[in-house]
Amino acid sequence: MKINCVFCSNNPKTCPIHGIKFFLGNKEIKEFSSVSPPTVFIGSKLKYPSVNIGVMSPPERVEDPWILDIPSYWAQNNFSINQIINLRRNLINSRKKANARELNDKFVNSLQEIGMAVKPVDVEIELNKRIKMGLNLDEINSPRGPSGEVKKLKINDNIKVHNKVEKLLTP
């Protein structure tokens, strides 16, 4: 099936969607350097107050990571379902279990910074176990790539937060 792409007219050499080629199929990864769109994940099928929290990022650096998770842009540009699935399958959810009543640790602080960032954030991630790249689909969640329990998250950027957000956070 041919996809009509707003960026490239199906020329993958210049397209931020079709040009994205990651580890797919049976490829397994445990650690990677990447750029978060910036996107964080909070939610769970766990019994409250237990929740899963994590950072969503592709398995390698991409030029325009923001396009991987911006539904308003997809809608404005009439992205097809296949285009959206192609983008979402490349996001790894590097997560851990947390107590929603006790969210005050280094990992949570890092997620808050990533979530408030004005631009994509350079990160290094190590998972506890190897994960296989692939697409996860179910009737509740949006399409997404694999999930893995995070062992280490390192932010390699000085994160810029919008001035209005900064004013709200500064006492």
The 8 nearest C-alpha neighbors of each residue, nearest first, counted from 0:
[[1, 2, 81, 3, 9, 82, 79, 80],
 [0, 2, 3, 9, 4, 8, 81, 82],
 [3, 1, 4, 0, 9, 79, 82, 81],
 [4, 2, 8, 1, 5, 9, 79, 7],
 [3, 5, 8, 6, 7, 2, 9, 78],
 [6, 4, 7, 3, 8, 76, 78, 77],
 [7, 5, 4, 14, 8, 15, 16, 13],
 [6, 8, 10, 9, 14, 4, 5, 13],
 [7, 9, 4, 10, 3, 6, 5, 2],
 [8, 10, 7, 11, 4, 3, 2, 17],
 [9, 11, 7, 12, 8, 13, 14, 17],
 [12, 10, 18, 17, 14, 13, 9, 7],
 [13, 11, 10, 18, 14, 17, 7, 15],
 [14, 12, 11, 10, 7, 18, 15, 6],
 [13, 15, 11, 18, 7, 16, 17, 6],
 [16, 14, 18, 17, 19, 13, 63, 6],
 [17, 15, 14, 18, 19, 86, 82, 85],
 [18, 16, 11, 19, 14, 15, 9, 10],
 [17, 19, 11, 14, 15, 16, 12, 20],
 [20, 18, 17, 16, 15, 21, 61, 14],
 [19, 21, 18, 22, 17, 23, 89, 16],
 [22, 20, 23, 19, 58, 89, 59, 57],
 [21, 23, 26, 132, 24, 20, 58, 27],
 [24, 22, 132, 26, 21, 133, 25, 131],
 [23, 25, 26, 132, 133, 22, 131, 27],
 [24, 26, 131, 27, 23, 132, 133, 22],
 [25, 27, 24, 22, 131, 23, 132, 28],
 [28, 26, 131, 130, 129, 25, 132, 29],
 [27, 29, 129, 130, 30, 131, 26, 31],
 [28, 30, 129, 126, 125, 128, 130, 31],
 [31, 29, 125, 124, 28, 126, 32, 123],
 [30, 32, 124, 123, 58, 33, 59, 125],
 [33, 31, 123, 122, 59, 124, 60, 58],
 [32, 34, 60, 59, 122, 121, 58, 123],
 [33, 35, 121, 120, 122, 60, 119, 56],
 [34, 36, 37, 56, 120, 119, 38, 55],
 [37, 35, 65, 64, 119, 38, 34, 68],
 [36, 38, 35, 119, 113, 114, 120, 116],
 [39, 37, 55, 36, 114, 35, 54, 40],
 [38, 40, 54, 55, 53, 114, 110, 41],
 [41, 39, 53, 52, 54, 42, 55, 38],
 [42, 40, 52, 51, 53, 39, 50, 43],
 [43, 41, 51, 50, 40, 52, 44, 45],
 [42, 44, 45, 50, 51, 41, 49, 46],
 [43, 45, 46, 42, 50, 51, 47, 49],
 [46, 44, 43, 49, 50, 47, 51, 48],
 [45, 47, 49, 48, 44, 50, 43, 98],
 [48, 46, 49, 45, 50, 99, 98, 43],
 [47, 49, 99, 98, 46, 50, 100, 45],
 [50, 48, 98, 47, 97, 46, 45, 99],
 [51, 49, 43, 97, 42, 96, 45, 98],
 [50, 52, 96, 43, 42, 95, 41, 97],
 [53, 51, 41, 94, 40, 95, 50, 96],
 [54, 52, 94, 40, 93, 39, 92, 95],
 [53, 55, 39, 93, 92, 40, 38, 56],
 [54, 56, 92, 38, 91, 39, 90, 35],
 [57, 55, 35, 90, 91, 34, 54, 58],
 [56, 58, 90, 89, 59, 91, 33, 34],
 [59, 57, 31, 33, 56, 91, 21, 60],
 [60, 58, 33, 57, 32, 61, 31, 21],
 [59, 61, 33, 34, 32, 62, 57, 58],
 [62, 60, 64, 63, 59, 34, 19, 33],
 [61, 63, 64, 60, 15, 65, 34, 19],
 [64, 62, 65, 61, 66, 15, 67, 36],
 [63, 65, 36, 66, 67, 61, 62, 34],
 [66, 64, 36, 67, 63, 68, 119, 69],
 [65, 67, 64, 68, 69, 63, 36, 86],
 [68, 66, 86, 65, 64, 87, 69, 36],
 [69, 67, 66, 65, 70, 36, 87, 38],
 [68, 70, 72, 71, 66, 67, 73, 65],
 [71, 69, 73, 72, 74, 68, 83, 75],
 [72, 70, 74, 73, 69, 75, 76, 68],
 [73, 71, 75, 70, 74, 69, 76, 66],
 [72, 74, 70, 78, 76, 71, 75, 77],
 [73, 75, 77, 71, 76, 72, 70, 78],
 [76, 74, 72, 73, 77, 71, 78, 70],
 [75, 77, 73, 74, 78, 72, 5, 71],
 [78, 76, 74, 75, 73, 79, 5, 72],
 [77, 79, 73, 76, 82, 74, 83, 80],
 [80, 78, 82, 81, 77, 83, 2, 3],
 [79, 81, 83, 82, 84, 78, 85, 77],
 [82, 80, 84, 79, 83, 85, 2, 78],
 [81, 83, 85, 79, 80, 84, 78, 86],
 [84, 82, 86, 80, 85, 81, 87, 79],
 [83, 85, 87, 81, 86, 82, 88, 142],
 [84, 86, 82, 83, 88, 87, 81, 89],
 [85, 87, 67, 83, 84, 88, 89, 82],
 [88, 86, 143, 84, 89, 90, 85, 142],
 [89, 87, 144, 143, 134, 85, 90, 86],
 [88, 90, 87, 57, 144, 86, 91, 21],
 [91, 89, 57, 56, 144, 88, 87, 55],
 [92, 90, 145, 144, 56, 55, 146, 57],
 [91, 93, 146, 55, 94, 54, 53, 145],
 [94, 92, 149, 53, 147, 54, 148, 146],
 [95, 93, 53, 148, 52, 149, 92, 147],
 [94, 96, 148, 51, 52, 149, 53, 97],
 [95, 97, 51, 50, 52, 49, 94, 98],
 [98, 96, 50, 49, 51, 99, 95, 52],
 [97, 99, 49, 101, 100, 48, 50, 102],
 [100, 98, 48, 101, 102, 49, 97, 50],
 [99, 101, 98, 102, 48, 49, 97, 103],
 [102, 100, 98, 99, 103, 97, 104, 48],
 [103, 101, 99, 100, 107, 104, 98, 97],
 [102, 104, 101, 107, 108, 105, 106, 100],
 [103, 105, 107, 106, 108, 102, 101, 109],
 [104, 106, 108, 107, 109, 103, 110, 102],
 [105, 107, 109, 108, 104, 110, 152, 103],
 [108, 106, 110, 109, 104, 105, 111, 103],
 [109, 107, 105, 111, 106, 110, 104, 112],
 [108, 110, 106, 112, 107, 111, 105, 113],
 [111, 109, 107, 113, 112, 108, 114, 106],
 [110, 112, 114, 108, 109, 113, 107, 115],
 [111, 113, 109, 115, 110, 114, 116, 108],
 [114, 112, 110, 116, 111, 115, 37, 109],
 [113, 115, 111, 112, 116, 39, 38, 37],
 [116, 114, 112, 113, 160, 111, 117, 164],
 [117, 115, 160, 113, 118, 159, 114, 158],
 [116, 118, 160, 159, 161, 115, 119, 158],
 [117, 119, 116, 120, 37, 159, 36, 65],
 [120, 118, 36, 37, 35, 34, 65, 64],
 [119, 121, 35, 34, 37, 122, 156, 118],
 [120, 122, 34, 155, 156, 33, 154, 35],
 [123, 121, 154, 33, 153, 155, 34, 32],
 [124, 122, 32, 153, 152, 31, 33, 154],
 [123, 125, 152, 31, 30, 151, 32, 122],
 [124, 126, 30, 151, 150, 29, 149, 152],
 [127, 125, 149, 150, 29, 128, 148, 30],
 [126, 128, 150, 148, 149, 125, 129, 29],
 [129, 127, 126, 29, 130, 147, 148, 28],
 [128, 130, 29, 28, 27, 131, 126, 127],
 [131, 129, 27, 28, 128, 29, 147, 132],
 [132, 130, 27, 26, 25, 133, 28, 129],
 [131, 133, 23, 145, 26, 24, 22, 27],
 [134, 132, 144, 23, 24, 145, 131, 88],
 [133, 135, 144, 88, 143, 136, 145, 142],
 [136, 134, 143, 144, 142, 145, 133, 137],
 [135, 137, 142, 134, 143, 138, 141, 140],
 [136, 138, 139, 140, 135, 142, 141, 143],
 [137, 139, 140, 136, 141, 142, 135, 143],
 [140, 138, 137, 141, 136, 142, 44, 135],
 [141, 139, 137, 138, 142, 136, 143, 135],
 [140, 142, 143, 139, 136, 137, 87, 138],
 [143, 141, 136, 87, 84, 135, 140, 88],
 [144, 142, 88, 87, 135, 134, 90, 141],
 [143, 145, 88, 134, 90, 91, 89, 133],
 [144, 146, 91, 132, 133, 92, 135, 134],
 [147, 145, 92, 91, 93, 144, 148, 94],
 [146, 148, 93, 94, 126, 149, 92, 130],
 [147, 149, 94, 95, 126, 127, 93, 150],
 [150, 148, 126, 93, 94, 151, 127, 95],
 [149, 151, 126, 127, 125, 148, 152, 124],
 [150, 152, 125, 149, 124, 153, 126, 123],
 [153, 151, 124, 123, 125, 154, 122, 150],
 [152, 154, 123, 122, 155, 124, 151, 109],
 [155, 153, 122, 156, 121, 123, 152, 120],
 [154, 156, 121, 122, 153, 157, 123, 120],
 [157, 155, 158, 154, 121, 120, 122, 159],
 [156, 158, 159, 155, 154, 120, 121, 116],
 [157, 159, 156, 116, 160, 112, 120, 113],
 [158, 160, 116, 117, 157, 161, 118, 115],
 [161, 159, 116, 117, 115, 165, 162, 158],
 [160, 162, 164, 163, 117, 165, 159, 116],
 [163, 161, 165, 164, 166, 160, 167, 159],
 [164, 162, 166, 165, 161, 167, 160, 168],
 [163, 165, 167, 161, 166, 162, 168, 160],
 [164, 166, 162, 168, 163, 167, 169, 161],
 [167, 165, 163, 169, 164, 168, 162, 170],
 [166, 168, 164, 165, 169, 163, 170, 162],
 [169, 167, 165, 166, 170, 164, 163, 162],
 [168, 170, 166, 167, 165, 164, 163, 162],
 [169, 168, 167, 166, 165, 164, 163, 162]]
